[in-house]
Amino acid sequence: MTHVNVLDPGASPLDYYGFELRRLRESAGLSQRQLGDILNYTGSLVGQIETARKVPTVEFSERVDAALGAGGLFSRLLELVLRSQLPAWFRQVAELEARAIEICAFQMHMVHGLLQSPAYVRAVLGALDENDLDDRTAVRLARQRIFEKAEPPIFWAVLSEAALCQEIGDREVMREQLAHLVSFERNPRINIQVLPFSAGAHAGLTGSFTLFRFTSDPTILYTEGYGSGHPSANPATVKDCSLRYDHLRAAALSLKDSAELIRRVMEERYGEQGDSVA
């Protein structure tokens, strides 16, 4: 008799997802392979998700909902699953991102996670550890789904010019990433300003930080270290960094000039003309 791994649906959102997937599949009288054929995935993948060894994707969840008549159950569960896969210290940040009506971020050396392209995400997460890179990339990209809500937050990002010049991945990855930034140019809810090198000393020299504003709750300041996050609602600290952010936005290029600089860096630093040898 084939051993069947028994999941505890209360162990985690991923376990619950797998438990429900197996329950509804068996109720439909389908084997893992048969369901995989219907979904256009392998039966092995279905089995890995059922046993909580693989993180499901948006596309997989939507197809399962349709195939098993689940009424959107798996698409709804996916939000909890992906959030639970974030590092424990970062889960509170994802919750802040999901609840905030306005997010103001300053980034020193890399593009903010909410603005990262898939290839850039893989390069960042794979810098020291390539284990489970597909799943970890999907989890980080899932944070960007906050912009798909009926009322997405206003997002304001001030990026140091250094973030455009730090070559993460390779030149093709950077071209794609900068093109991704430019794609937000006409989105009034996602605003990107570049703080140029010519700004010199500025109010953000201490490091990157993010401010989360809510309808009724106090504003939260978030800073980050190696493997740890530091949210704070201390009024004096929040007031100080709010003032710093105002100065950073004032010192940064306008939205239009920022987009033009991003295009220029994309073409001059990472453009295809640089591939040829003189």
Phi, psi and omega per residue, in radians:
M1 nan 2.324 -3.105
T2 -1.219 2.278 3.107
H3 -1.273 2.296 3.122
V4 -1.955 2.132 3.126
N5 -1.167 2.147 -3.110
V6 -1.673 2.100 -3.132
L7 -1.614 2.566 2.967
D8 -1.621 1.879 -3.061
P9 -1.111 -0.272 3.125
G10 -1.593 -0.012 -3.059
A11 -1.247 -0.665 -3.129
S12 -2.937 2.845 3.047
P13 -1.001 -0.624 3.131
L14 -1.154 -0.711 3.088
D15 -1.125 -0.715 3.138
Y16 -1.122 -0.723 3.108
Y17 -1.033 -0.843 -3.134
G18 -1.111 -0.703 3.120
F19 -1.067 -0.812 -3.123
E20 -1.200 -0.629 3.111
L21 -1.085 -0.818 3.133
R22 -1.130 -0.755 -3.102
R23 -1.040 -0.833 -3.109
L24 -1.264 -0.592 3.095
R25 -1.106 -0.822 -3.127
E26 -1.162 -0.622 3.088
S27 -1.093 -0.533 3.126
A28 -1.458 -0.038 3.123
G29 1.244 0.536 -3.094
L30 -1.938 2.488 2.972
S31 -1.424 2.947 3.091
Q32 -1.053 -0.708 -3.135
R33 -1.144 -0.742 -3.141
Q34 -1.104 -0.752 3.109
L35 -1.142 -0.703 3.102
G36 -1.030 -0.723 3.119
D37 -1.079 -0.710 3.132
I38 -1.135 -0.693 -3.073
L39 -1.453 -0.218 -3.031
N40 1.210 0.638 3.006
Y41 -2.219 2.957 3.096
T42 -1.383 2.675 3.041
G43 -1.108 -0.534 3.108
S44 -1.079 -0.721 3.119
L45 -1.128 -0.744 3.095
V46 -0.986 -0.785 3.135
G47 -1.093 -0.698 3.139
Q48 -1.139 -0.661 3.126
I49 -1.260 -0.670 3.121
E50 -1.111 -0.511 -3.117
T51 -1.773 0.288 3.043
A52 1.056 0.528 3.090
R53 -1.767 -0.126 -3.134
K54 -2.447 2.428 3.124
V55 -1.480 2.222 3.132
P56 -1.238 2.801 3.118
T57 -1.864 3.009 3.078
V58 -1.060 -0.810 -3.098
E59 -1.110 -0.761 3.112
F60 -1.041 -0.790 -3.101
S61 -1.104 -0.731 3.135
E62 -1.133 -0.704 -3.141
R63 -1.192 -0.685 3.118
V64 -1.142 -0.747 3.104
D65 -0.959 -0.768 -3.111
A66 -1.246 -0.765 -3.052
A67 -1.192 -0.644 -3.071
L68 -1.782 0.071 -3.131
G69 1.021 0.759 -3.021
A70 -1.474 -0.033 3.082
G71 1.121 0.520 3.110
G72 1.499 0.126 -3.106
L73 -0.969 -0.866 -3.036
F74 -1.250 -0.557 3.069
S75 -1.169 -0.629 3.106
R76 -1.249 -0.714 3.129
L77 -1.124 -0.537 -3.053
L78 -1.006 -0.655 3.140
E79 -0.996 -0.795 3.132
L80 -1.200 -0.684 -3.131
V81 -1.063 -0.876 -3.083
L82 -1.134 -0.690 3.135
R83 -1.144 -0.645 -3.127
S84 -1.198 -0.326 -3.128
Q85 -1.507 -0.148 3.062
L86 -1.187 2.697 3.021
P87 -0.937 2.456 -3.045
A88 -0.914 -0.697 -3.087
W89 -1.234 -0.284 -3.079
F90 -1.738 -0.173 -3.050
R91 -1.078 -0.609 3.125
Q92 -1.104 -0.598 3.119
V93 -1.135 -0.753 3.116
A94 -1.065 -0.645 3.103
E95 -1.194 -0.672 3.088
L96 -1.118 -0.757 3.114
E97 -1.052 -0.678 -3.093
A98 -1.253 -0.494 -3.072
R99 -1.681 -0.382 -3.005
A100 -1.181 2.570 3.008
I101 -1.699 -0.288 3.079
E102 -2.584 2.353 3.106
I103 -2.198 2.175 3.130
C104 -2.092 2.016 -3.035
A105 -2.138 2.469 2.993
F106 -2.096 2.201 -3.108
Q107 -2.128 2.295 -3.081
M108 -1.511 -0.898 -2.903
H109 -2.136 -0.125 3.131
M110 -2.598 2.832 3.140
V111 -1.222 2.457 -3.139
H112 -1.067 2.529 -3.101
G113 -0.967 -0.581 -3.137
L114 -1.269 -0.180 -3.116
L115 -2.024 0.086 -3.039
Q116 -1.395 2.466 3.052
S117 -1.402 2.796 -3.117
P118 -0.966 -0.789 -3.112
A119 -1.164 -0.639 3.111
Y120 -1.142 -0.737 3.098
V121 -1.010 -0.820 -3.132
R122 -1.060 -0.694 -3.127
A123 -1.174 -0.699 3.133
V124 -1.165 -0.884 -3.060
L125 -1.247 -0.446 -3.107
G126 -1.612 0.124 -3.078
A127 -1.035 -0.699 -3.132
L128 -2.106 -0.291 -3.027
D129 -2.562 2.002 -3.135
E130 -1.752 0.104 3.111
N131 -1.168 2.382 3.100
D132 0.894 0.653 -3.024
L133 -1.134 -0.633 3.123
D134 -1.078 -0.837 -3.122
D135 -1.140 -0.764 -3.110
R136 -1.135 -0.629 3.091
T137 -1.143 -0.782 3.137
A138 -1.072 -0.674 -3.133
V139 -1.140 -0.764 3.135
R140 -1.164 -0.762 -3.130
L141 -1.105 -0.500 -3.131
A142 -1.100 -0.438 3.099
R143 -1.052 -0.501 -3.084
Q144 -1.260 -0.126 3.123
R145 -1.186 -0.199 3.078
I146 -1.082 -0.420 3.133
F147 -1.381 -0.107 3.125
E148 -1.688 -0.035 3.142
K149 -1.162 2.812 3.113
A150 -1.007 -0.674 3.068
E151 -2.219 1.458 -3.128
P152 -1.208 2.765 3.119
P153 -1.226 2.729 2.927
I154 -1.347 2.195 -3.123
F155 -2.059 2.169 3.123
W156 -2.107 2.086 -3.123
A157 -2.084 2.233 2.969
V158 -1.884 2.016 -3.128
L159 -1.887 2.296 2.989
S160 -1.126 2.550 3.082
E161 -0.992 -0.437 3.114
A162 -1.037 -0.574 -3.140
A163 -1.140 -0.469 3.119
L164 -1.402 -0.475 -3.029
C165 -1.683 -0.364 3.105
Q166 -1.231 1.912 -3.039
E167 -1.380 1.764 3.133
I168 -1.778 2.210 -2.993
G169 1.468 -2.085 3.043
D170 -2.417 -3.007 -3.057
R171 -1.151 -0.599 3.109
E172 -1.163 -0.719 3.083
V173 -1.048 -0.741 -3.121
M174 -1.209 -0.674 3.076
R175 -1.028 -0.791 3.136
E176 -1.109 -0.727 -3.127
Q177 -1.133 -0.779 -3.125
L178 -1.207 -0.618 3.052
A179 -1.097 -0.639 3.101
H180 -1.105 -0.714 3.099
L181 -1.088 -0.768 -3.123
V182 -1.126 -0.493 -3.108
S183 -1.112 -0.298 3.132
F184 -1.548 0.030 -2.981
E185 -0.952 -0.654 -3.087
R186 -1.770 0.243 3.096
N187 -1.665 1.891 -3.058
P188 -1.183 -0.212 -3.114
R189 -1.689 -0.173 3.101
I190 -2.184 1.854 -3.015
N191 -2.024 2.218 -3.074
I192 -2.134 2.126 3.039
Q193 -2.051 2.528 3.108
V194 -1.869 2.271 3.038
L195 -1.568 1.884 -3.015
P196 -1.294 2.755 3.065
F197 -0.976 -0.576 -3.091
S198 -1.154 -0.206 3.107
A199 -1.173 -0.360 3.117
G200 1.173 -2.499 3.109
A201 -1.100 2.395 -3.074
H202 -2.509 3.061 -3.028
A203 -1.298 -0.112 -3.105
G204 -1.914 0.308 -3.078
L205 -1.090 -0.412 -3.137
T206 -1.179 -0.485 3.111
G207 2.539 3.074 -3.121
S208 -1.229 2.650 3.064
F209 -2.804 2.829 3.136
T210 -2.353 2.457 3.061
L211 -1.972 2.253 3.097
F212 -1.931 2.162 3.125
R213 -1.985 2.518 -3.028
F214 -2.236 2.952 -3.125
T215 -1.092 -0.805 -3.084
S216 -2.275 -0.426 -3.117
D217 -1.332 2.771 3.107
P218 -1.094 2.663 3.062
T219 -1.144 2.447 3.128
I220 -1.959 2.309 3.014
L221 -1.697 2.353 3.118
Y222 -2.208 2.237 3.006
T223 -2.204 2.895 -2.974
E224 -2.444 2.498 3.033
G225 -2.158 -2.915 3.112
Y226 -1.267 1.944 3.086
G227 1.205 0.368 3.123
S228 -2.686 2.577 3.074
G229 -2.104 2.654 -3.041
H230 -2.312 1.499 3.046
P231 -1.396 2.539 3.137
S232 -2.568 2.387 3.044
A233 -1.922 0.218 3.141
N234 -1.019 2.074 -3.035
P235 -0.981 -0.703 -3.110
A236 -1.181 -0.724 -3.139
T237 -1.181 -0.755 3.121
V238 -1.099 -0.724 3.133
K239 -1.107 -0.745 -3.138
D240 -1.090 -0.804 -3.093
C241 -1.310 -0.472 3.042
S242 -1.132 -0.709 3.087
L243 -1.146 -0.737 3.095
R244 -1.026 -0.720 -3.105
Y245 -1.143 -0.700 3.081
D246 -1.023 -0.725 3.135
H247 -1.202 -0.641 3.113
L248 -1.135 -0.750 3.120
R249 -1.132 -0.640 3.135
A250 -1.203 -0.610 -3.114
A251 -1.409 -0.354 -3.104
A252 -1.331 2.866 3.063
L253 -1.206 2.745 3.066
S254 -1.093 2.915 3.122
L255 -1.004 -0.764 -3.119
K256 -1.163 -0.826 -3.130
D257 -1.163 -0.555 3.101
S258 -1.134 -0.770 3.121
A259 -1.097 -0.663 3.127
E260 -1.170 -0.677 3.105
L261 -1.157 -0.729 3.126
I262 -1.047 -0.755 3.107
R263 -1.087 -0.726 -3.097
R264 -1.147 -0.765 3.100
V265 -1.116 -0.705 3.137
M266 -1.054 -0.728 -3.092
E267 -1.385 -0.774 -3.035
E268 -1.407 -0.630 -3.068
R269 -1.631 -0.619 -3.045
Y270 -2.132 0.130 -3.103
G271 -1.215 2.776 -3.070
E272 -1.140 -0.409 3.138
Q273 -1.117 -0.390 3.128
G274 -1.338 -0.156 -3.118
D275 -1.342 -0.409 -3.096
S276 -1.453 2.588 -3.132
V277 -1.676 2.256 -3.122
A278 -1.223 nan nan
